[in-house]
Amino acid sequence: MEKKKNVINKKQIISLPVSEIINSILTLKEASEMLGVAESTLRTRVLKGEFDEWEFRKSGGTIIFSKIAIESRIGNFRKRP
C-alpha cells in the first residue's frame, strides 16, 4: 500500500499518494499554456497578488503552481485588454 501525504487545498485537506504529489505541480510554462496566456502575463499577475498563497510557490526565480488551482481558473482567466 502506497503511503499518502495530506495536501492543503484552499478550504480542504486532500490525501494524495506520495507518487502523485509531484504530478500535482505545474511550471510557469505549463500553467500559462493551460490558461492560454503568455508566461509574462501569468508571472505579472502572480507578482501583483492575484493568486492566493496556496495556489503557487516562488523558489528563487522560479514560480510553480498547484495543478488544482490552475484547473479551477481555466475558462475564468482572461487576458486583460
Salt bridges, closest charged atoms under 4 A:
GLU50 OE1 - ARG45 NE 2.50
GLU50 OE2 - ARG80 NH2 2.48
ASP52 OD2 - LYS10 NZ 3.77
GLU55 OE1 - ARG73 NH2 2.90
